Amino acid sequence: MPGTTKKKFVVTVERDEAGWFVVECPALPGCLSQGRNLDEALGNIREAITASLETRRARGLTESIDTVEVEVEAPVS
């Protein structure tokens, strides 16, 4: 598709108390969605990411913020 490029974003997935899948893109503040199942939730977050990128571009903001992984010692249960 002309004028587009593919990008990958890390998303987090968790289930809420009602059983819905809640998905968030940490690189795009406020970018989250949900779905009744994982496939629906991932489709919805793809749409939310696209909309967020378009909005950020229109407002002259950077496309995303930096995210890094850090390692910590965690107790084992």
ABEGO torsion letter per residue (X at the ends): XBGBBBBBBBBBBBBBAAGBBBBBBAABBGBBBBBABAAAAAAAAAAAAAAAAAAAAAAGBBABBBBBBBBBBBBBX
